[in-house]
């Protein structure tokens, strides 16, 4: 199916975070898509280049990357027509369950790692912004990575791989300190996300009663100079603690790659178990939607 800026003029739009869900008639069928609109204040030739790269990216066959059906540029913005994930994001899941048990964490980790292996090894892309809200889920229990295309390609196209693109909380120390970074920066972010899913709070928050870090700059300093967070060994299995440690290492050279982590004992421990993340997700309330007329 082909899309352009006129493809959704009479659709019912449902705004959800930065995404727009559009129901559009397509040859007597009714399908759901995410429509993500990104304002681009950059030169026209760069805009066109990014659109072209996004079109090339549509060839992705990885089942753990959100499908980009089409992209187009209109009136100073790039619009992406994306696969609809009907249970929102991992952030929505955590709002309801607070924590995830190790078997579910292993299933989640495996899917995200498979997506990262594809991005790193096949696409040669650093995500740069891995966080709970960029991991989308559906009622079948599929977990897929989103929001890597424009931010990563924009940085690459403009020759700014060593600039800030992403959310500070989950950034690797080398990124916050302004150093060069590579695929291993995504591994740090994954470790932070998984540890947050396990303990029910952002890993640099010391206790459940503490809502936020006292100062944004103190948080950045803690990430860059303080000891990395770890999984409490009295609450979690040795395999899980080891997995988190393999991700959250200050020295990028000491972090495992996505491919290595797929073979980690924590992932292998539940390989033969019948663990259905979809059952958990389906038991939760659907994420709230704001209807727009």
Order of alpha helices (4+ residues) and beta strands (2+ residues): beta-beta-beta-alpha-beta-beta-alpha-alpha-beta-beta-alpha-alpha-alpha-alpha-alpha-alpha-alpha-alpha-beta
